[in-house]
Every structure is written in structure tokens, then in C-alpha cells.
Amino acid sequence: MPIVKSSAVLDSSAIHDVAYDVRTRTLTIWLLGNRRPYHYLDVPLEVYEELVHAESAGHYFNEHIRHHYKYMH
């Protein structure tokens, strides 16, 4: 899966790494302690940008992404 937009390593106690593919609107998140990433589907670019700039990426993820978008693991 090519990453068209960006990827970022976050200063987070829950999230190790994130990436976003603009073409497919797929947000890929590597949670700490998991070997395989979660691929969240049909996520708007704004959600990715808000996650990357959130004061707490883990809190933002729990409130705005987890349970709000379909995913593949």
C-alpha cells in the first residue's frame, strides 16, 4: 500500500507510528505492542492531520478513530 501523503512517528504512549494514503483515504496505525498495523478505511485527510497534531494522539485515536471507521488488521 503506497503512502501518498505522509507518515509520522508520534510522541505517544499508545501509538508507535501512523501513515496516510491520500488516494485510498486509508489511515494506517501501528499501536505499541502490536506487530501488525491497523488500516482504517475511508478516513478524511483532516482526521489524519488532527491526529498528528493532537496534544494526546492516544486520546484522539480513542475518541475520533477507534469504533468510528471500519478497519483491516
C-alpha positions in Angstrom: 0.0 0.0 0.0 1.8 3.2 -1.1 1.8 6.1 1.3 1.0 9.1 -0.8 0.5 11.8 1.8 2.7 11.3 4.8 3.8 9.3 7.7 4.7 10.3 11.2 6.2 8.9 14.4 4.3 10.3 17.3 5.3 11.0 20.8 2.7 8.7 22.2 2.4 6.1 24.9 -0.1 4.2 22.7 0.8 4.8 19.1 4.1 4.0 17.6 3.7 5.2 14.0 1.0 6.4 11.6 0.7 6.8 7.9 -1.9 8.1 5.5 -2.6 7.3 1.9 -4.5 10.2 0.2 -5.5 8.2 -2.8 -7.3 5.4 -0.9 -8.1 7.5 2.3 -6.5 4.8 4.4 -5.1 5.7 7.8 -2.5 3.1 8.9 -1.7 3.0 12.6 0.9 0.9 14.4 -0.1 0.6 18.1 2.6 -0.2 20.6 2.8 -3.9 21.4 1.3 -4.9 18.0 3.4 -6.3 15.2 0.8 -5.7 12.5 -0.8 -2.3 11.7 -4.4 -1.4 11.6 -5.7 0.0 8.3 -8.6 2.3 8.9 -10.7 2.8 5.8 -12.3 5.9 4.2 -10.7 8.3 6.8 -10.7 12.0 5.8 -7.4 13.8 5.5 -8.4 16.2 8.2 -8.7 13.3 10.7 -5.1 12.2 9.9 -3.8 15.8 10.3 -5.7 16.3 13.6 -4.3 13.0 14.9 -0.7 14.0 14.1 -1.1 17.4 15.7 -3.2 16.3 18.7 -1.8 17.0 22.2 -2.6 13.3 23.0 -2.6 11.1 20.0 -3.9 8.1 22.0 -6.8 10.1 23.3 -7.6 11.5 19.9 -7.4 8.0 18.4 -9.8 6.6 21.1 -12.3 9.5 20.7 -12.3 10.0 16.9 -11.0 7.0 15.1 -11.4 3.7 17.1 -15.0 2.5 16.7 -15.7 5.2 14.1 -14.1 3.7 11.0 -14.0 0.2 9.5 -10.6 -1.4 9.6 -8.5 -4.3 8.5 -5.8 -5.9 10.7 
